Amino acid sequence: GESVGLHLPTLSVQEGDNSIINCAYSNSASDYFIWYKQESGKGPQFIIDIRSNMDKRQGQRVTVLLNKTVKHLSLQIAATQPGDSAVYFCAEMGDSSYKLIFGSGTRLLVRP
Amino acid sequence: DAGITQSPRHKVTETGTPVTLRCHQTENHRYMYWYRQDPGHGLRLIHYSYGVKDTDKGEVSDGYSVSRSKTEDFLLTLESATSSQTSVYFCAIGTSGRTGTDTQYFGPGTRLTVL
């Protein structure tokens, strides 16, 4: 499949453990944030989003935390499974733009 | 892939030739986007459309043009392909893109190689 990044930071976790993937965003005016998952050879897949008026949002096995003070976003995956192995991207949308700005991604490897 | 198809899925072409990539959606979404993805650069916006015949540039629009004559189709054209345009191209769709209550959904991608 396609290589989405030659030198991506990599997080290696044991199957069943929790994973935390971090992202620093650039624009203090950004008010909408999304996490995507991208498997090899596929397009990015929406996981979860959060607006700037929230600091936490939960989905199925995933939680997104937003710290606007330090411009930091994190994705927590509970009970990580082999199928969670992928590259994860955060994306931000500014207050005057229809455009998403993507981070460079983190590769998650799940050890059986 | 949220009712999004891209064609072709793979293409090899030569420098200087024109290339058109097609994105087709069945979701009736207003917004459509073209991105390219390269190692070390992540996903970068090329052009986007906010309605039929309404388009605007993204951060890496040089060398690309787009057209949208109907809601469901968004075409990306490389007028004269260069080796620097070798990349994986993704189309995305969204309903508003601005309310914060929506997101963008991506197609499967087109791998383009310019020799």
Interface residues (C-beta under 8 A of the other chain):
Chain A: E2 S3 V4 G5 L6 H7 D31 Y32 I34 Y36 G41 K42 G43 P44 Q45 F46 D49 R51 S52 F89 A91 M93 S97 Y98 K99 L100 F102 G103 S104 G105
Chain B: D1 Y31 Q37 P39 G40 H41 G42 L43 R44 L45 Y48 Y50 G58 E59 V88 F90 G97 R98 G100 T101 T103 Q104 Y105 F106 G107 P108 G109 R111
